[in-house]
Amino acid sequence: MSAKATIELALDRVDWRDLGAHPENLPRVYTPGEVLMPEAGFMRGHGTFVEDEDIKASVAGVVEKVNKLISVRPLKSRYVGEIGDVVVARVIEVQQKRWRVDTNSRLDSMLLLSSVNLPGGELRRRSAEDEQMMRRYLDEGDLISAEVQNIFEEGTLSLYTRSLKYGKLSQGILVKVFPALVKRRKMHFHSLPCGASVILGNNGYIWIAPTKPSEQEGGEGGFAQNLNEHLPRSEREVIARLRNSILALAKCKLMLYDTSIQYAYEESLKYETHELLQQNVIYYIGEQTQARLRVSDE
């Protein structure tokens, strides 16, 4: 990532409405080894170290100050989970009464057997039979959508899927982007007008799938999926175009949410799907999308 793109990414994550009246409070990107302030009277937090009685940055990022605690929020890091985040994860191991899943964080996350819906929506305690049937629900390599329920002391995330909108994913494509590019919103499940649905995981994993009728949801606790269902060519083309549009926005370091993705998709209709991988087309889509977002925000 270039220095210019790094600074632009930092500035995109700032609420300019709060800083408009105070230009002196504009954020500054600190580089590793740069002096933040004297150690006297302050406590050093994450992303800092002490040298020659000065607190210095150990990562490139923006300074965050909470009372006397000084820390640096890195611009590029693995996913740091928060309770309530929507994530897309991949199962990497089936353990006793739990699944170990990859959420693009520093440590593997856990999905407990007690944190998933049982087939038919039964509400009861999990028994030994349920534990023996864990691979019937989720096996190694399966993709799921879930929500962060808790964070253990060592930083491991505990997930849960106790809602029919979460569960096993199939018939779609996974896109991996930088987690900081996914804008935090109230809703991360979107059915776009183009005929596809996206799940914008806060961990940087984005799931694109054809839109399904609402009456097909539920029934088996979110784990009954038809993996052999044939998708028409038109739906596959929409998914591929949407995937390339999202990657174009990520290449241009633009925030990803439903409006920006829809604008990028509409701009991509001027080109063939395979042309969206060309550098000049990527930057054109980024410029046009950014221009439309500025107009809509005014």
C-alpha positions as CSV (number, residue, x, y, z in Angstrom):
1,M,0.0,0.0,0.0
2,S,1.4,3.4,-1.0
3,A,1.8,6.2,1.5
4,K,-0.9,8.3,-0.3
5,A,-3.3,5.4,-0.2
6,T,-2.6,4.8,3.4
7,I,-3.3,8.4,4.4
8,E,-6.5,8.4,2.3
9,L,-7.7,5.2,4.0
10,A,-7.1,6.9,7.4
11,L,-9.0,10.0,6.4
12,D,-11.9,8.0,5.1
13,R,-12.5,6.5,8.5
14,V,-12.9,10.0,10.2
15,D,-16.3,11.7,10.8
16,W,-15.6,15.0,9.2
17,R,-18.8,16.5,10.6
18,D,-17.3,16.5,14.0
19,L,-14.0,18.0,12.9
20,G,-15.2,20.5,10.4
21,A,-15.3,23.3,13.0
22,H,-11.9,22.4,14.4
23,P,-9.3,22.1,11.6
24,E,-6.5,21.7,14.2
25,N,-8.1,18.3,15.2
26,L,-7.6,16.7,11.8
27,P,-6.0,13.3,12.1
28,R,-2.4,12.7,11.4
29,V,-0.8,9.4,10.4
30,Y,2.2,8.5,12.5
31,T,4.9,6.2,11.2
32,P,6.8,3.6,13.3
33,G,9.5,5.2,15.5
34,E,8.0,8.6,15.4
35,V,7.7,10.4,18.8
36,L,4.1,10.9,20.0
37,M,4.7,12.7,23.3
38,P,6.9,12.5,26.4
39,E,6.3,9.6,28.7
40,A,5.8,11.7,31.8
41,G,2.2,11.8,32.8
42,F,0.9,9.4,30.1
43,M,0.4,5.6,29.8
44,R,1.3,3.8,26.7
45,G,-1.2,1.5,25.0
46,H,-1.3,-0.7,22.0
47,G,0.9,0.3,19.1
48,T,3.4,2.2,21.2
49,F,6.7,1.7,22.9
50,V,8.9,3.8,25.2
51,E,12.4,4.9,24.2
52,D,14.5,7.7,25.6
53,E,11.7,8.7,27.9
54,D,9.4,9.3,24.9
55,I,6.3,7.4,23.8
56,K,6.8,6.3,20.2
57,A,4.6,4.6,17.6
58,S,5.4,1.0,16.8
59,V,2.9,0.8,13.9
60,A,1.7,3.2,11.2
61,G,-1.6,4.6,12.2
62,V,-3.7,7.3,13.9
63,V,-3.3,8.3,17.5
64,E,-6.1,7.6,19.9
65,K,-6.2,9.2,23.4
66,V,-8.4,8.1,26.2
67,N,-7.7,10.2,29.3
68,K,-4.0,9.5,29.9
69,L,-3.9,6.3,27.8
70,I,-2.1,6.8,24.4
71,S,-2.5,4.2,21.7
72,V,-2.1,4.0,17.9
73,R,-4.8,2.4,15.8
74,P,-3.0,0.7,12.9
75,L,-4.2,1.3,9.4
76,K,-3.4,-2.2,8.3
77,S,-4.0,-5.1,10.7
78,R,-6.0,-8.3,11.1
79,Y,-9.6,-8.1,12.2
80,V,-10.2,-7.0,15.7
81,G,-13.6,-8.2,16.7
82,E,-16.3,-6.3,18.7
83,I,-19.4,-7.7,20.2
84,G,-22.3,-7.6,17.8
85,D,-20.2,-7.7,14.6
86,V,-21.4,-9.7,11.7
87,V,-18.8,-12.0,10.3
88,V,-18.4,-14.5,7.5
89,A,-16.2,-17.4,8.7
90,R,-14.8,-20.7,7.5
91,V,-14.9,-23.9,9.6
92,I,-11.3,-25.3,10.0
93,E,-11.8,-28.0,12.6
94,V,-14.6,-29.8,14.4
95,Q,-13.8,-30.2,18.1
96,Q,-15.7,-31.4,21.2
97,K,-18.9,-29.4,21.5
98,R,-17.5,-26.6,19.3
99,W,-16.2,-25.7,15.9
100,R,-13.0,-23.8,15.3
101,V,-13.4,-21.2,12.6
102,D,-11.3,-18.7,10.7
103,T,-12.5,-15.1,11.0
104,N,-9.4,-13.3,9.7
105,S,-8.4,-12.3,13.3
106,R,-5.2,-12.9,15.2
107,L,-6.6,-16.1,16.8
108,D,-9.1,-18.7,15.6
109,S,-12.7,-18.1,16.8
110,M,-15.0,-20.6,18.4
111,L,-18.6,-21.5,17.6
112,L,-20.1,-23.5,20.4
113,L,-22.6,-26.3,19.8
114,S,-24.9,-24.5,22.3
115,S,-24.8,-21.3,20.1
116,V,-26.4,-22.8,17.0
117,N,-30.0,-23.5,16.2
118,L,-31.1,-27.2,16.2
119,P,-33.0,-28.6,13.2
120,G,-36.6,-27.6,13.3
121,G,-35.9,-24.8,15.7
122,E,-36.0,-27.0,18.8
123,L,-35.2,-25.3,22.1
124,R,-33.5,-27.8,24.4
125,R,-30.2,-28.7,26.0
126,R,-27.6,-30.2,23.6
127,S,-27.1,-34.0,24.2
128,A,-24.4,-36.5,23.3
129,E,-26.4,-37.3,20.1
130,D,-26.2,-33.7,19.0
131,E,-22.4,-33.8,19.6
132,Q,-22.1,-36.9,17.4
133,M,-24.1,-35.2,14.6
134,M,-22.0,-32.0,14.6
135,R,-20.4,-32.9,11.2
136,R,-23.9,-33.1,9.8
137,Y,-24.5,-29.5,10.6
138,L,-21.0,-28.1,9.8
139,D,-17.9,-29.8,8.4
140,E,-14.4,-28.6,7.7
141,G,-14.3,-26.1,4.9
142,D,-17.9,-24.9,5.3
143,L,-18.7,-21.2,5.2
144,I,-21.0,-19.6,7.7
145,S,-22.4,-16.2,8.6
146,A,-22.5,-15.5,12.3
147,E,-22.4,-12.7,15.0
148,V,-19.8,-12.1,17.6
149,Q,-21.4,-13.0,21.0
150,N,-18.4,-12.6,23.3
151,I,-14.7,-12.0,23.5
152,F,-12.6,-14.1,25.7
153,E,-9.7,-12.7,27.8
154,E,-7.0,-13.9,25.4
155,G,-8.8,-12.3,22.4
156,T,-10.6,-15.3,21.0
157,L,-14.0,-14.5,19.6
158,S,-17.1,-16.5,20.5
159,L,-19.7,-16.7,17.7
160,Y,-23.3,-17.6,17.6
161,T,-25.9,-18.3,14.9
162,R,-29.1,-18.3,17.0
163,S,-31.1,-16.5,14.3
164,L,-32.3,-17.9,11.0
165,K,-30.6,-15.1,9.1
166,Y,-27.3,-16.7,10.1
167,G,-26.1,-20.2,9.3
168,K,-24.4,-22.2,6.6
169,L,-23.6,-20.5,3.2
170,S,-23.7,-22.1,-0.2
171,Q,-24.1,-21.3,-3.9
172,G,-22.1,-18.1,-3.9
173,I,-18.6,-16.6,-4.0
174,L,-16.4,-15.3,-1.2
175,V,-14.5,-12.0,-1.6
176,K,-11.7,-11.1,0.8
177,V,-10.9,-7.4,1.4
178,F,-9.1,-5.3,4.0
179,P,-11.4,-5.3,7.1
180,A,-11.1,-1.5,7.6
181,L,-12.8,-1.0,4.2
182,V,-16.1,-2.5,5.4
183,K,-18.1,0.4,6.8
184,R,-19.9,-0.3,10.0
185,R,-23.6,-0.1,9.6
186,K,-26.8,-1.3,11.3
187,M,-27.4,-3.8,8.5
188,H,-24.8,-5.9,6.9
189,F,-27.3,-8.2,4.9
190,H,-28.4,-6.5,1.7
191,S,-30.5,-7.7,-1.2
192,L,-29.4,-5.5,-4.1
193,P,-31.6,-4.5,-7.1
194,C,-29.3,-6.3,-9.5
195,G,-30.6,-9.7,-8.2
196,A,-27.9,-10.7,-5.8
197,S,-27.5,-10.6,-2.0
198,V,-24.3,-9.6,-0.1
199,I,-23.2,-10.2,3.4
200,L,-20.6,-7.6,4.4
201,G,-18.6,-9.2,7.1
202,N,-16.9,-6.8,9.5
203,N,-13.9,-9.1,9.3
204,G,-13.3,-8.3,5.6
205,Y,-15.0,-11.5,4.2
206,I,-17.8,-10.6,1.8
207,W,-20.3,-13.2,0.6
208,I,-22.1,-12.8,-2.7
209,A,-25.0,-15.1,-3.5
210,P,-28.2,-15.1,-5.6
211,T,-31.2,-13.6,-3.9
212,K,-33.5,-16.3,-2.5
213,P,-37.2,-16.0,-1.8
214,S,-37.9,-15.4,1.9
215,E,-40.1,-18.5,2.2
216,Q,-37.1,-20.7,1.5
217,E,-35.4,-19.6,4.7
218,G,-35.6,-21.4,8.1
219,G,-36.8,-25.0,8.7
220,E,-33.5,-26.6,9.5
221,G,-31.9,-24.1,11.7
222,G,-30.0,-22.4,8.9
223,F,-27.9,-25.5,8.0
224,A,-30.0,-27.2,5.3
225,Q,-28.5,-26.1,2.0
226,N,-28.8,-27.5,-1.5
227,L,-25.2,-27.5,-2.7
228,N,-26.1,-29.2,-6.0
229,E,-28.7,-26.6,-7.2
230,H,-28.0,-25.3,-10.7
231,L,-27.7,-21.6,-11.1
232,P,-28.6,-20.0,-14.4
233,R,-25.9,-18.3,-16.4
234,S,-27.5,-14.9,-15.9
235,E,-27.2,-15.2,-12.1
236,R,-23.6,-16.3,-12.3
237,E,-22.8,-13.3,-14.5
238,V,-24.4,-10.9,-12.0
239,I,-22.4,-12.5,-9.1
240,A,-19.1,-12.3,-11.1
241,R,-19.8,-8.6,-12.1
242,L,-20.6,-7.8,-8.5
243,R,-17.4,-9.5,-7.3
244,N,-15.2,-7.5,-9.7
245,S,-17.0,-4.3,-8.8
246,I,-16.3,-4.9,-5.1
247,L,-12.6,-5.6,-5.8
248,A,-12.4,-2.4,-7.9
249,L,-13.7,-0.4,-4.9
250,A,-11.2,-2.1,-2.6
251,K,-8.4,-1.4,-5.1
252,C,-9.3,2.3,-5.0
253,K,-9.5,2.2,-1.1
254,L,-13.2,3.2,-1.1
255,M,-15.4,2.2,1.8
256,L,-17.7,-0.8,1.1
257,Y,-21.4,-0.6,1.9
258,D,-24.6,-1.2,0.1
259,T,-24.8,2.2,-1.7
260,S,-21.2,2.3,-2.9
261,I,-21.4,-1.3,-4.1
262,Q,-24.7,-0.5,-6.0
263,Y,-23.1,2.6,-7.6
264,A,-20.0,0.6,-8.7
265,Y,-22.2,-2.2,-10.2
266,E,-24.1,0.4,-12.2
267,E,-20.9,1.9,-13.5
268,S,-19.6,-1.5,-14.4
269,L,-22.5,-2.1,-16.8
270,K,-20.6,0.0,-19.4
271,Y,-18.0,-2.8,-19.7
272,E,-17.9,-6.6,-20.1
273,T,-17.3,-8.6,-16.9
274,H,-13.8,-9.6,-17.8
275,E,-12.8,-6.0,-18.6
276,L,-13.4,-5.0,-14.9
277,L,-10.0,-6.6,-14.1
278,Q,-8.1,-4.0,-16.2
279,Q,-6.4,-1.2,-14.2
280,N,-7.8,1.7,-16.2
281,V,-11.4,0.3,-15.8
282,I,-10.8,-0.2,-12.1
283,Y,-9.8,3.4,-11.5
284,Y,-12.6,4.7,-13.7
285,I,-15.2,2.8,-11.6
286,G,-13.6,4.1,-8.5
287,E,-13.6,7.7,-9.7
288,Q,-17.2,7.6,-10.9
289,T,-18.4,5.9,-7.7
290,Q,-16.7,8.4,-5.5
291,A,-18.2,11.3,-7.5
292,R,-21.7,9.9,-7.2
293,L,-21.2,9.3,-3.4
294,R,-20.2,12.9,-2.9
295,V,-23.2,14.2,-4.8
296,S,-25.6,11.9,-2.8
297,D,-24.1,13.1,0.5
298,E,-24.6,16.8,-0.3
